[in-house]
Amino acid sequence: MTRIRCEHTKVYRWLEETKARINVLRGGTRSSKSYSVAQHLIFNKLETGDNRVIIVARKTLPALRKTAMKLIVDLLEEYHIPVKLNLTNLELRFKNNLMYFMSLDDPAKIASIDYNDCWLEEAVDFTYEDFRQLNLRASRKGDNNQLFLSFNPVSSLHWIKTELVDKRKSGLAENVSTYKDNLRNLNPEIISEIENLITQDENFYRIYTLGEWGTLTEGIYSFPVVDMPREFQDVTFGIDFGFNNPSTVMRVYWIDGRAIWQEVFYRSNLTNTELISAVKESVTPEELSCSWYADTAEPARIEEFYKAGFNIYPADKSVKDGIDFCKTCVIGITKDSTNAIKERQSYSYKKDKDGNVIDEPVKFADHLMDAGRYGTYRQGQEAMPNIIILGEN
């Protein structure tokens, strides 16, 4: 088969060259780690392999579907590579090679299959025991069986560093990447946001700009991950507008004055017309009459949503008061809220040059956190309307 011509970065070229069994891909945001691993698995494992079994894994199924699985399926479509995709079994076939998408929310899944290669996307979410079992199962007959661990290095105390990198076990290779390895694919606004982290938070700057190991800090929100509520009295929505950064929507379930957040929407590069259409497809028709609270920075966009049938209002954007209010009433975030859970984990307060905490959040990767606050905090608004939800997604 003729090789598809496509954009490759330094990370991809490193992947083509490494022969190590365990490959650690540590890097900052937008460094092409995940994209490059997906390309590598497609071109150098799935397309050219012989009777090969490849695992693509994330800790939970919702996260898997929204990230690594979607990325690979989209790339296969873009490259016009004909595969047989079985969404029921979460697998795809190319000739005699199999790629299986697997979550580890059920540890027993690890013991059910042998394979050649395994990609752990957001590897910091896995436990050391998860990794140990996955490594043991990468024992299928074949040449150069490999594991790939891609992640942002959020904590220098993580087992990837202490048990793998620091001990330099045989058969391990490490690649460190930053946004500079992917500059040709980033617009100036994104580059500026990444570089300006140095003025926001030193720890974030180390992790997301430089790709260096950071220090795990206490986050702003500590509410747990929960199941979606079966019963609730009301629903409101928060929406944060973006373009290069994602536009986001958070659904807020209200239960006896308490709130549970659910991620509804997270997509970049949409015009307002496209955004309105996509959001409508993500909610039920009845939910358009719920109260929606939107980012006030772009009133023209709010007006367009209103004309499109949304019961939408400008949000109260008081950051400190809004966060304090959310801390008192938000009791959980649903398990399927992949991007929101990731944002919540890193959502933290700024520190000054002396390491003192400032009562202001770091303004980075917080789009769903903003949307959740908009939909939850309504100081000065009228009492919450009695909304009746007729259906669910």
PyMOL commands that set and color helices and strands:
alter all, ss='L'
color gray80, all
select helices_A, chain A and resi 10-17+33-46+61-66+68-78+107-112+123-125+128-137+159-165+179-185+188-199+202-209+272-282+285-289+299-307+319-329+338-346+367-376
alter helices_A, ss='H'
color red, helices_A
select strands_A, chain A and resi 22-27+53-58+84-86+91-94+97-103+117-121+146-151+172-177+225-226+234-240+247-255+258-267+291-294+312-314+330-334+349-351+357-361
alter strands_A, ss='S'
color yellow, strands_A
deselect
rebuild
show_as cartoon
